[in-house]
């Protein structure tokens, strides 16, 4: 049985310094071995992904003098999914003089992650946050400004200060364009070799170290080998395992899953984030969901009718017959509680038959009060493009009618295990941004994804990867080395197998069915019975996939069905691991909510038994994996029952 996993040796982050947390990052930076400029020009680094983490990493490494090869499956680096982030980026600048500090950002992030993140990593992130804003302003990122000329801030969920910097409702786009310009400068200088429309399908490991990747040219179908001294994965999260999510349709787990199969441990896969403010599902025709920025919760009030089955238009429901349930349940934070709490609260009122909209799976996000108080023009200046997106999709004008929102899969806190240096359990392979597990614990606070991606790419990785390269003394790897040939063969054999099945079911039908299983049994609420059922269903679905999938076309050409087939095959294996991770963690924490583990509807953690990161070792498709535990130590923030009341 897949659920009969074994427990292996504990894993320890040996790269993290001890001593005062305020000086750990400074001491680690001083302690790294340096590579002199002449040697940097001889060293090659592969970066997979061109989002905020990958784009900033490639640009910064090239600026430092390394030879960089950058890969993305989009037709341009600026089409990476980071561009879809709307609301903002956190930084402890304290421009509002409201009591913010790096220490408070550190505390809010550890608490927001329900005490399942490393203190060292989170404190470093809080420290670096202030540098990120300076970097981006210098690049020309057009952050919003208040009347005095200083950068403006707004609030996000899980905090009581205003620390989120923003560019209207398109912050991710503007930050990505800043990183893209830096990257393009290095491409023009000849220090970055850019490979668009290329997908990583295998990791090359030689003598236990990551030394390259095997990629497929998505236009010609050609299989290519690229070798280097180190590999950086910045390939994003795996939310599309649920089929419907706020992620771009191309987002996938293949790069990190290929590395996992080669020996990289995968940590906390069940920690997935459900975002509370998405446009509700409208029917089976949908292939993805649309996010409405969390920033809207600054001024929008969330409510449902007090009575079951009340189908009156919202304007016809008097104030005293409305339930502003977040404000009622969590008066200290109101509509700005963390995402996991807001999502579960919305699910609860909808399960009680008080949801709104045709499906009953929705709650109102109402802006009538702020429009009345400040005027429509002021609201449009802050959120105009978000309101336009909503109206285009739903046909409803949110200036006149409240938005309808419902939770949906958005971000994944799990990912490949990395140490303090962002190095995986495969030496020479570093993992940055959403692709790693390190900074958010069981729940990510809003506006922290952009912060982590840029911190990793601009500031952390460029310091730590040099330490590895300076110590390694690597010899060149030949293209015909046995390990390289084996990796290429694995790719070509897999492609041939997918094309040869010639079954009767489309790839999308398998993906959609997997998504239903994952959402029903490993979504907002999980149970022992449901997770065991999901493991059985996914095993059967995976077996049917390899017997009945239909992949038309050929390998040596543009073939999107083939691309999707490889990704769904990896999602099927990942889905099993996610359900197993959720099954073994018999507690509730953050985005992982076990129905059997709650107090008054709130998550009930079990710190005595589960205060660890769960790092899983691959042993074969469908074979019981091995669990390695990294104990979490809290010296500066004492774990307590989270309360936002």
DRENTORNU-51825 format. One line per 4 residues: number of its first residue (from 0); their letters; for each residue x, y, z of C-alpha. Coordinates in pm, whole numbers. Example, Ala and Ser with C-alpha at 12.3 -4.5 7.8 and 13.67 -1.06 7.14 Angstrom:
0 = AS = 1230,-450,780; 1367,-106,714
END
This chain:
0 = XXXX = 0,0,0; 122,350,-89; 1,471,250; 240,229,424
4 = XXXX = 529,474,410; 844,430,612; 1024,681,832; 1387,748,748
8 = XXXX = 1666,938,913; 1586,1294,1030; 1706,1574,808; 1889,1875,946
12 = XXXX = 1956,2215,792; 2331,2227,846; 2373,2554,653; 2177,2767,899
16 = XXXX = 2392,2959,1149; 2314,2954,1518; 2345,3247,1757; 2135,3567,1760
20 = XXXX = 1876,3553,1485; 1926,3922,1401; 2281,3854,1277; 2249,3506,1126
24 = XXXX = 2217,3619,765; 2497,3874,801; 2725,3609,952; 2632,3354,684
28 = XXXX = 2712,3602,407; 3048,3680,563; 3123,3310,608; 3072,3204,247
32 = XXXX = 3370,3133,26; 3399,3375,-263; 3466,3313,-631; 3703,3564,-785
36 = XXXX = 3580,3754,-1093; 3808,3571,-1337; 3680,3232,-1221; 3315,3343,-1234
40 = XXXX = 3352,3403,-1607; 3445,3034,-1648; 3150,2899,-1454; 2810,2822,-1600
44 = XXXX = 2477,2822,-1416; 2143,2702,-1553; 1828,2880,-1433; 1492,2716,-1509
48 = XXXX = 1208,2967,-1497; 1190,3341,-1563; 937,3461,-1306; 1035,3694,-1027
52 = XXXX = 1264,3439,-863; 1418,3301,-1181; 1438,3629,-1371; 1598,3816,-1082
56 = XXXX = 1837,3527,-1013; 1952,3499,-1375; 2001,3875,-1407; 2190,3905,-1078
60 = XXXX = 2414,3603,-1138; 2502,3731,-1484; 2569,4078,-1346; 2810,3913,-1102
64 = XXXX = 2999,3761,-1395; 2875,3403,-1427; 2773,3249,-1759; 2398,3193,-1731
68 = XXXX = 2162,2984,-1941; 1798,3074,-1879; 1501,2856,-1978; 1126,2912,-1992
72 = XXXX = 840,2739,-2171; 670,3070,-2257; 749,3266,-2573; 897,3546,-2358
76 = XXXX = 1037,3568,-2005; 785,3840,-1928; 497,3593,-1967; 592,3406,-1649
80 = XXXX = 302,3361,-1407; 446,3618,-1165; 288,3872,-1397; -55,3771,-1267
84 = XXXX = 10,3883,-908; -210,4181,-836; -216,4317,-484; 135,4403,-370
88 = XXXX = 465,4315,-206; 540,4333,167; 828,4528,319; 892,4647,673
92 = XXXX = 966,5009,581; 722,5153,840; 642,5451,616; 302,5477,787
96 = XXXX = 463,5503,1131; 211,5245,1253; 448,5026,1452; 587,4807,1174
100 = XXXX = 940,4664,1182; 1139,4370,1051; 1070,4200,1384; 694,4246,1342
104 = XXXX = 702,4119,983; 899,3818,1108; 643,3756,1383; 340,3800,1154
108 = XXXX = 485,3560,898; 570,3285,1147; 229,3321,1312; 50,3345,977
112 = XXXX = 216,3019,870; 73,2857,1184; 420,2795,1327; 528,2553,1058
116 = XXXX = 809,2762,904; 1175,2801,1000; 1253,3104,1211; 1593,3162,1045
120 = XXXX = 1452,3177,693; 1160,3399,788; 1375,3650,975; 1610,3674,677
124 = XXXX = 1311,3738,452; 1190,4018,680; 1537,4178,684; 1575,4167,306
128 = XXXX = 1224,4303,242; 1338,4664,282; 1622,4615,30; 1382,4477,-230
132 = XXXX = 1179,4798,-242; 1492,5010,-289; 1609,4777,-568; 1277,4794,-750
136 = XXXX = 1239,5171,-716; 1588,5207,-867; 1470,4992,-1159; 1179,5228,-1216
140 = XXXX = 895,5011,-1086; 600,5256,-1066; 480,5194,-712; 180,5397,-600
144 = XXXX = 268,5712,-406; 78,5915,-151; 29,6291,-165; 367,6373,-8
148 = XXXX = 558,6173,-266; 646,5877,-45; 554,5528,-158; 201,5437,-55
152 = XXXX = 104,5128,145; -205,4921,205; -293,4633,435; -320,4264,359
156 = XXXX = -460,3968,551; -309,3856,880; -156,4189,983; -261,4509,1159
160 = XXXX = -17,4745,986; 9,4883,633; 325,4735,480; 216,4631,132
164 = XXXX = 367,4832,-156; 165,4817,-475; 127,4934,-832; -249,4966,-866
168 = XXXX = -375,4608,-922; -82,4496,-1136; 210,4478,-894; 339,4143,-1020
172 = XXXX = 346,4270,-1376; 543,4581,-1287; 792,4392,-1070; 839,4129,-1338
176 = XXXX = 904,4396,-1599; 1174,4535,-1370; 1341,4194,-1344; 1286,4138,-1717
180 = XXXX = 1467,4460,-1805; 1760,4356,-1586; 1759,4015,-1755; 1739,4161,-2105
184 = XXXX = 2036,4384,-2027; 2242,4074,-1949; 2114,3896,-2261; 2225,4194,-2468
188 = XXXX = 2565,4188,-2294; 2606,3823,-2388; 2617,3697,-2032; 2274,3527,-2043
192 = XXXX = 2183,3276,-2311; 1802,3280,-2331; 1605,2970,-2433; 1233,3043,-2471
196 = XXXX = 979,2773,-2562; 1196,2507,-2396; 1066,2274,-2125; 1287,2094,-1875
200 = XXXX = 1205,1722,-1876; 1494,1573,-1677; 1774,1663,-1439; 2127,1542,-1511
204 = XXXX = 2303,1416,-1198; 2671,1320,-1224; 2865,1185,-925; 2574,1284,-703
208 = XXXX = 2573,1648,-818; 2333,1840,-1043; 2523,1914,-1363; 2260,1993,-1624
212 = XXXX = 1914,1942,-1767; 1747,1773,-2061; 1496,1998,-2237; 1254,1971,-2525
216 = XXXX = 1230,2248,-2783; 852,2292,-2778; 843,2420,-3137; 1060,2163,-3314
220 = XXXX = 1036,1877,-3064; 1415,1844,-3053; 1561,1699,-2733; 1859,1902,-2611
224 = XXXX = 2126,1855,-2345; 2253,2153,-2148; 2534,2112,-1895; 2659,2347,-1625
228 = XXXX = 2831,2374,-1290; 2503,2427,-1101; 2129,2421,-1168; 1870,2660,-1025
232 = XXXX = 1503,2564,-1033; 1265,2860,-1025; 972,2686,-1188; 689,2793,-958
236 = XXXX = 421,2598,-775; 200,2298,-840; -151,2435,-782; -270,2305,-1120
240 = XXXX = -278,1954,-975; -633,2065,-883; -706,2138,-1253; -905,2450,-1158
244 = XXXX = -683,2708,-990; -583,3069,-1025; -257,2960,-1191; -188,3003,-1561
248 = XXXX = -272,2685,-1753; 93,2621,-1830; 201,2612,-1465; 315,2262,-1376
252 = XXXX = 527,2051,-1141; 742,1871,-1398; 1076,2045,-1334; 1063,1993,-959
256 = XXXX = 907,1647,-988; 1183,1530,-1222; 1433,1650,-962; 1235,1475,-687
260 = XXXX = 1256,1147,-877; 1634,1197,-900; 1673,1230,-522; 1559,1578,-417
264 = XXXX = 1331,1556,-114; 982,1709,-154; 865,1889,160; 514,1956,293
268 = XXXX = 327,1890,-34; -13,1904,143; 39,2270,240; -159,2432,-40
272 = XXXX = -323,2770,-13; -686,2838,-88; -736,3206,-176; -1064,3353,-46
276 = XXXX = -1130,3610,-319; -1172,3434,-652; -1455,3462,-902; -1680,3157,-840
280 = XXXX = -1687,2862,-1081; -1954,2916,-1347; -1964,2569,-1504; -1779,2262,-1631
284 = XXXX = -1660,2457,-1935; -1400,2641,-1728; -1032,2551,-1750; -905,2797,-1489
288 = XXXX = -1021,3045,-1226; -963,3418,-1192; -828,3582,-880; -957,3906,-738
292 = XXXX = -674,4062,-542; -666,4032,-165; -610,4408,-160; -984,4442,-224
296 = XXXX = -1043,4321,132; -900,4654,252; -1216,4837,148; -1467,4567,50
300 = XXXX = -1690,4417,318; -1770,4046,298; -2120,3931,382; -2402,3685,315
304 = XXXX = -2774,3696,398; -2856,3591,753; -3135,3362,636; -3096,3040,438
308 = XXXX = -3212,3051,78; -3245,3430,61; -3227,3493,-316; -3316,3863,-315
312 = XXXX = -3079,4098,-501; -2817,4231,-259; -2949,4588,-271; -3288,4460,-153
316 = XXXX = -3143,4299,160; -3151,4547,450; -2839,4605,659; -2984,4427,964
320 = XXXX = -3048,4114,755; -2685,4084,643; -2417,3879,818; -2073,4040,794
324 = XXXX = -1939,3711,921; -1566,3790,925; -1622,4114,1113; -1850,3928,1355
328 = XXXX = -1617,3632,1415; -1282,3815,1409; -1339,4172,1530; -967,4253,1572
332 = XXXX = -883,4178,1207; -1227,4175,1043; -1211,4124,667; -830,4111,682
336 = XXXX = -790,3775,856; -537,3541,690; -638,3358,374; -688,3015,527
340 = XXXX = -925,3151,791; -1122,3367,547; -1154,3075,306; -1284,2831,566
344 = XXXX = -1528,3090,698; -1670,3140,347; -1701,2763,300; -1883,2733,633
348 = XXXX = -2154,2988,549; -2199,2836,203; -2227,2486,351; -2500,2631,574
352 = XXXX = -2697,2720,256; -2641,3094,296; -2417,3129,-8; -2511,3359,-296
356 = XXXX = -2517,3333,-673; -2659,3064,-904; -2459,2781,-744; -2486,2901,-386
360 = XXXX = -2107,2886,-372; -2029,3252,-327; -2023,3539,-79; -2055,3911,-143
364 = XXXX = -1757,4148,-149; -1933,4482,-120; -1780,4825,-195; -2090,5038,-150
368 = XXXX = -1971,5186,180; -1627,5298,54; -1781,5434,-268; -2033,5634,-67
372 = XXXX = -1761,5765,167; -1484,5853,-84; -1652,5850,-424; -1625,5615,-721
376 = XXXX = -1326,5797,-869; -1115,5732,-559; -1203,5363,-562; -1131,5340,-934
380 = XXXX = -788,5496,-880; -695,5214,-642; -872,4915,-794; -996,5017,-1139
384 = XXXX = -833,4743,-1345; -954,4475,-1101; -1310,4603,-1130; -1274,4600,-1509
388 = XXXX = -1154,4237,-1504; -1449,4136,-1287; -1703,4309,-1512; -1557,4155,-1828
392 = XXXX = -1580,3804,-1684; -1916,3826,-1503; -2101,4100,-1689; -2175,4270,-1356
396 = XXXX = -2060,4619,-1259; -1899,4595,-912; -1940,4970,-860; -2315,4907,-858
400 = XXXX = -2350,4541,-751; -2131,4361,-493; -1872,4121,-631; -1934,3751,-575
404 = XXXX = -1629,3559,-458; -1546,3207,-342; -1221,3034,-234; -1000,2864,-491
408 = XXXX = -655,2704,-510; -392,2972,-547; -42,2905,-407; 158,2609,-280
412 = XXXX = 366,2640,34; 514,2293,-17; 799,2234,-261; 1145,2090,-284
416 = XXXX = 1329,2083,48; 1617,2330,67; 1862,2433,336; 1935,2789,449
420 = XXXX = 2150,2834,136; 1851,2733,-82; 2033,2414,-186; 1831,2094,-224
424 = XXXX = 1936,1748,-111; 2103,1711,-451; 2430,1910,-423; 2453,2178,-689
428 = XXXX = 2077,2209,-736; 1929,2522,-583; 1558,2596,-564; 1409,2947,-534
432 = XXXX = 1069,3110,-507; 750,2907,-494; 933,2596,-612; 1088,2554,-265
436 = XXXX = 914,2506,69; 1116,2725,299; 951,3049,410; 573,3029,453
440 = XXXX = 494,2728,670; 134,2606,646; -14,2931,511; 129,3222,312
444 = XXXX = 35,3572,412; -83,3790,126; 183,3991,-63; 462,3764,60
448 = XXXX = 505,3560,-260; 659,3848,-453; 872,3929,-151; 1012,3575,-130
452 = XXXX = 1072,3543,-504; 1274,3863,-524; 1456,3803,-195; 1570,3461,-319
456 = XXXX = 1669,3583,-665; 1825,3922,-601; 1981,3874,-257; 2002,3518,-118
460 = XXXX = 2100,3287,-403; 2375,3512,-549; 2550,3495,-211; 2507,3126,-136
464 = XXXX = 2559,2962,-475; 2913,3102,-493; 2999,2920,-170; 2906,2589,-337
468 = XXXX = 3095,2667,-656; 3408,2782,-471; 3423,2459,-274; 3334,2209,-545
472 = XXXX = 3627,2213,-795; 3413,2062,-1070; 3547,1893,-1381; 3367,1939,-1715
476 = XXXX = 3099,1681,-1800; 3102,1529,-2148; 2780,1518,-2347; 2829,1144,-2395
480 = XXXX = 2887,1069,-2026; 2678,767,-1913; 2464,976,-1677; 2385,1225,-1953
484 = XXXX = 2298,955,-2203; 2077,784,-1945; 1889,1109,-1872; 1826,1168,-2244
488 = XXXX = 1710,811,-2286; 1465,850,-1999; 1313,1152,-2174; 1286,993,-2518
492 = XXXX = 1151,666,-2379; 882,851,-2185; 778,1051,-2492; 764,737,-2706
496 = XXXX = 555,559,-2446; 304,845,-2420; 263,858,-2799; 237,479,-2836
500 = XXXX = -54,419,-2597; -310,550,-2850; -598,512,-2607; -950,652,-2598
504 = XXXX = -935,931,-2335; -798,1282,-2373; -528,1418,-2147; -765,1690,-2026
508 = XXXX = -1024,1435,-1916; -766,1272,-1687; -652,1609,-1556; -1008,1720,-1483
512 = XXXX = -1088,1394,-1301; -772,1421,-1093; -866,1779,-1008; -1210,1673,-884
516 = XXXX = -1052,1407,-661; -798,1650,-519; -1052,1927,-453; -1312,1694,-301
520 = XXXX = -1076,1505,-71; -759,1718,-34; -902,2067,-75; -1027,2307,191
524 = XXXX = -1113,2027,434; -959,1680,464; -1066,1369,652; -899,1035,715
528 = XXXX = -1168,852,520; -1162,1096,229; -783,1093,192; -771,714,191
532 = XXXX = -1040,711,-76; -845,966,-279; -531,751,-266; -726,457,-407
536 = XXXX = -892,668,-675; -565,830,-788; -389,494,-804; -664,360,-1032
540 = XXXX = -664,678,-1239; -287,666,-1280; -308,305,-1400; -583,396,-1647
544 = XXXX = -383,693,-1774; -93,474,-1881; -335,234,-2051; -594,463,-2209
548 = XXXX = -458,812,-2271; -478,942,-2627; -189,1167,-2731; -228,1261,-3098
552 = XXXX = 48,1397,-3318; 421,1331,-3325; 722,1409,-3108; 929,1606,-3359
556 = XXXX = 691,1899,-3389; 482,2143,-3191; 255,1913,-2988; 64,2065,-2700
560 = XXXX = -115,1740,-2621; 224,1577,-2564; 332,1865,-2339; 16,1832,-2130
564 = XXXX = 41,1453,-2112; 385,1467,-1951; 268,1725,-1701; -48,1534,-1607
568 = XXXX = 154,1214,-1560; 363,1401,-1304; 54,1554,-1141; -87,1204,-1089
572 = XXXX = 222,1101,-893; 230,1431,-703; -139,1399,-614; -70,1072,-437
576 = XXXX = 210,1226,-234; -6,1526,-140; -283,1302,-11; -37,1086,179
580 = XXXX = 124,1391,339; -221,1518,439; -318,1175,571; -9,1133,788
584 = XXXX = -40,1484,939; -328,1421,1180; -347,1783,1291; -489,2100,1143
588 = XXXX = -256,2388,1063; -290,2677,822; -401,2560,479; -414,2198,598
592 = XXXX = -745,2152,780; -834,1807,911; -1201,1784,1010; -1102,1555,1297
596 = XXXX = -871,1820,1445; -1054,2142,1528; -1172,2349,1823; -1483,2563,1769
600 = XXXX = -1422,2547,1396; -1063,2668,1422; -754,2464,1331; -614,2259,1619
604 = XXXX = -239,2209,1586; -50,1924,1749; 290,2074,1824; 400,1778,2031
608 = XXXX = 380,1539,1736; 392,1751,1420; 626,2045,1475; 838,1942,1178
612 = XXXX = 875,1981,804; 786,1656,629; 1046,1586,359; 957,1290,137
616 = XXXX = 1198,1067,-54; 1089,912,-385; 1123,532,-407; 931,464,-730
620 = XXXX = 595,545,-890; 323,408,-665; 579,276,-415; 569,380,-47
624 = XXXX = 793,685,-4; 1026,750,288; 951,1034,531; 1239,1240,669
628 = XXXX = 1150,1488,944; 1316,1824,1000; 1234,1936,1352; 1129,2300,1378
632 = XXXX = 1277,2496,1667; 1115,2815,1797; 1344,3032,2008; 1196,3373,1925
636 = XXXX = 825,3317,1853; 643,3090,2095; 387,2868,1917; 37,2941,2042
640 = XXXX = -319,2893,1929; -363,3144,1650; -624,3404,1732; -737,3689,1509
644 = X = -1038,3775,1724
END
